[in-house]
Amino acid sequence: MTLQSEDKDPRTIWLLASCRFGEAVAIGMLIPTLPLFLGTLSSTWVDGLSGRLRSSFPLLAEWYPASVTATDEAKTALLFCFTGLAMALIQIFAGRVSDRLDSRKPLIIIGMALGSICSLVIPLLEHFWQLLLLRMLQGSFLGLTFPPMMAIIARHAPTSSGGKVLGIYTTIRLVGFGLGPILGGVVAEYAGYDAVYLVSGALLMLSVMLVASRVKDEKEFKHDAQRVRVLPQVNPIFRLLGAAIFIMMVGISAVISLFPYYQREFGSSQTQLGTMFAIFVATRCICQYPFGWIGDRFDKKWVLAFGLLFFIPLVWMQGHVENLTELTWLRMGLGVVSAMMSTAVGGISAERSEAGNRARVMGINTLCFSLGTAVGPSLTGFIHSQQTAFAIPALAASILLLALLALLPSDRTARSARRLQESGP
């Protein structure tokens, strides 16, 4: 099998961005409703399991008292952590299958369709373990869509404009994810929680129909007599880039487990905490395109390097805040930093991936994003000292910064090497 000439169609990117916007709204709608919904479910199985664990491990009973297991906060953390892990791990499989079959669209359609069914089924559940299993399945189904969708975007991204394209795409998804909880709260207030799950499922199905009818999925290889196609290897540098996304999300999402602490110690209301989180999202949305343009115009390596350099003190200082105002300013700074890092990593991955490994390369970033959001809250949840918890991603970012400075080629070097390879014998 031989490579076909690339026929880039930027319209495909905006169609996929619209699809991802609908998916982000649909999943965002579940965030404010699921913690309340699980309070209506039976948790006998969870309480019974925790009781058996305490009887078998006495030290666990001292460290993790019985009253903690029964709380909705603990079950919420468990629910979102396992969902994030399932979404992350499936992407290893999805990227390999998509590249091996040289096919993207079927995985996207199947994953979103099954994810839609999961939302529609939620009102029928009666036990917490059923919700936990269903959400893990939904995370796995939606995780199937990330690598192939990013592979299509990488293929159609204009040459030397990967940063801007990924910046705009991510901004559209972030806006959808920010609107989702608002829409979910409005629907729940006026029509009930069952209507939230119905609308969520309908939005996902609408995205399925958009992909099925409008998105093109041309093969990147043409078939010939050769039956076995050797896929190009994934350069280890892409795993370092994925590590940057993972560390970024660990440091950013670690505050989620501390919301009860901020409410208790700082006297923060739910509205204030929501505003603090919204400011981070808004700042990132505003900065995505400018830093994408800067990276394309100058060099994405240095945008990423400066992003990591500023990330280190900002994430470390989150463990030393004394009021919500200080934390809000830090989160605003992290919004700027996350825009620098995500657009640089996404742009480099899109421009330097190639036919046969696009889904695996782009899938590394989406996998690390999902894994980071699952690990971050666990870090502050299980480490008693906030200073220690936030120092871990800060230290990891310092080590990663040195590694990237030494090992990551600049845009100019990478483009020169690619032109030399393409013009070679």
Summary of the structure (lengths in Angstrom):
residues: 425
radius of gyration: 21.9
end to end distance: 18.5
largest distance: 70.1
contacts: 1511
relative contact order: 0.15
helix: 82%
strand: 1%
